[in-house]
């Protein structure tokens, strides 16, 4: 049991409002929205206050499309008051004597309950998936983890303050590349090193775009083509030839007859143009 001595603040709700709540039939999402309104009005000794949809979304986790629908239902039931005259809509609690507390011919509770169950189930699955990602599935010596860590190390060389990612999550995308996309680990390593090298304008552009393995997987085919084209452009035969392969071009050797003909041609040109 929570001791009243440890409570740092209280929310003053009139007894008549608390009694009226006992007869109020609302969906789970509508109750959550109602308590946000109560917290920001009664909690600050106000009868009405500006509450944006973003604030509702932050405190309840309800999708925005469901927020507006449920708020409109409670406005129609005269449970809450809505003032849209300002830039941010104001909400407050209506007097309980005007509340429509019954559920006859009201499908909002049924529909919203179904939506709430679906949303909560999806949220639960997503949270559980996130927890599974946090578990250590890939050892530091696994090829998936090493390739994910390689990308992070190369990013750190360019930006030492880059936020450390979830390498287990990164490794999972590498695993999908190898197992589902049939990529070779050597090709993945080559693309990672190329796109983070910034040795050319093309690789420099992609070095600022490939900052996680998810993007690497999505752009991998394009990166492979660009890497091959870039390497072909850089590795021209002249650059890769050893020094002893270069041979000096020999000077032309003319016969006495050719020298005489050349002398005559030069002499004729001088007489013609000078």
Long-range contacts (C-beta under 8 A, 24 or more apart in sequence): 11-38, 11-39, 11-42, 11-43, 12-42, 12-45, 13-38, 13-42, 16-96, 17-93, 17-96, 20-96, 20-99, 20-101, 23-101, 24-79, 24-99, 24-101, 25-101, 25-102, 25-103, 25-106, 25-109, 26-74, 26-79, 26-109, 27-70, 27-108, 27-109, 27-112, 27-113, 27-116, 28-112, 28-113, 28-116, 29-60, 29-62, 29-66, 29-70, 29-112, 29-115, 29-116, 30-70, 30-73, 30-74, 30-108, 30-109, 30-112, 32-60, 32-62, 33-60, 33-62, 33-67, 33-70, 33-71, 33-74, 34-74, 34-79, 34-80, 34-93, 36-60, 37-80, 37-91, 37-92, 37-93, 38-93, 40-91, 41-91, 41-92, 41-93, 42-93, 46-92, 47-92, 47-93, 48-81, 48-83, 48-90, 48-91, 48-92, 49-90, 49-91, 49-92, 50-86, 50-88, 50-89, 50-90, 51-88, 51-89, 51-90, 51-91, 52-88, 52-89, 61-123, 62-119, 63-119, 66-112, 66-115, 66-119, 69-108, 69-112, 70-108, 70-112, 73-108, 73-112, 133-166, 133-168, 133-169, 133-172, 134-166, 134-168, 135-168, 136-168, 137-168, 137-171, 137-172, 138-167, 138-168, 138-171, 138-172, 138-175, 142-171, 143-174, 143-178, 143-185, 144-171, 144-172, 144-174, 144-175, 144-178, 145-171, 145-174, 147-171, 147-174, 147-185, 147-188, 147-189, 147-192, 147-213, 148-173, 148-174, 148-213, 150-189, 150-192, 150-193, 151-192, 151-196, 151-210, 151-212, 151-213, 151-216, 154-192, 154-193, 154-196, 155-196, 155-211, 157-196, 158-196, 158-198, 158-207, 162-211, 165-212, 170-212, 170-213, 170-214, 171-213, 173-212, 173-213, 173-214, 173-216, 173-217, 174-213, 174-217, 176-217, 177-213, 177-216, 177-217, 177-220, 181-217, 181-220, 183-220, 187-224, 188-216, 188-220, 190-227, 191-216, 191-220, 191-223, 191-224, 191-227, 192-216, 194-223, 194-227, 194-230, 194-231, 195-223, 195-227, 199-234, 200-230, 200-233, 200-234, 202-226, 202-229, 202-230, 203-227, 203-230
